[in-house]
Amino acid sequence: MAQLIVRDIEASVISKLRRRAKRHRRSIQEEVREILRDATKHEVTRGTGLGTRIASRFRDVGLKPGEEIQELRGIRLQVPNFEDDSE
């Protein structure tokens, strides 16, 4: 994994990060990693195709674990009549 050094962070920011990390029962380093992950998880890499962008948008939508798609075998569709019978 890469390392990132951020210099000259205000004391008030460090204090708030420390309190936030304590609330989440994490170290400050892990809290900062989580903040960075959250901030970048919806970033779309430039040059991705349309399918990748659509999949990214709907990634969290769908079937729940154990849920199945019901099969529709044997069901006949009724074709609509578009003929104009009013004449």
N, C-alpha and C positions, 0 to 999 in steps of 0.2 A: 504494500500500500504506500501511496505517496504521503508526504508530510507537507503541511502548510503552516507557515509562521506568519502571524499577524501581529504587527508591532503597534505601539501607541494606542492601546485600547483604553478608553476612559475608565477610571475607577468605578464610576456609577454603573457602567455596563458590566464590568466584571462582577460587581456586587449582585446585580440583577441575575446574571447568568448563574452565579453560585446559588442564589435562592431558588431559581427555577430548577437547577440540577438536583438540589436537595428535595424539592417537591416531587420530582420524578424518580427519586432514588437512583440517580446516576452521578458519575463523575462529571466535572465541568467539560472535560474533553469529549466524553460520550454525548453530553447534551449539545455541544457545538456540532458534532458530527450529525446528530439527529436533526438539528435545525437546518443544516446545509442539505441533508438528504431531502427534507420536506420542501425546502425552497426550490430544489432543482428537479423534483420527480415528474413534473408536468412539462418540462422543457422538451421541445421537439427539436431534434437534430436537423440542422438545415440540410436540405437536399433529400429529405425522405419523400417517398412516394405517397400518392393519395391513399392507397390501401393501408399503409403504415400509420398515416395520420388518422384515418377513420378508426382503425383498430385501437389506437391510443386513446381516442376520445371516448370510446365505448368499452374500454378495458374493464371497468368496475360494474358494468351492467351485464346481466345475463342470468343463467341458471345458478341456483344455489347448490352447494354440495349435496349430492344424493338425489337431486331433482332431475327428472327425465322429460324429454319432449314426447308428448303423446303421439302415437302413430295414427294416421288417418287412412288406413287401408279399408277398402270396400265402401268408402263414402263416395257417392256420385254427386258431382256438382251440377247445379241447375244453371244452364246457359241462359243469360238474359236475352229477351227478344227485342231487338232494336228496330224492328220494322214499324213503320208508322201506320197503325190500324185506324186512324181517325178519318181517313179519306173516304 
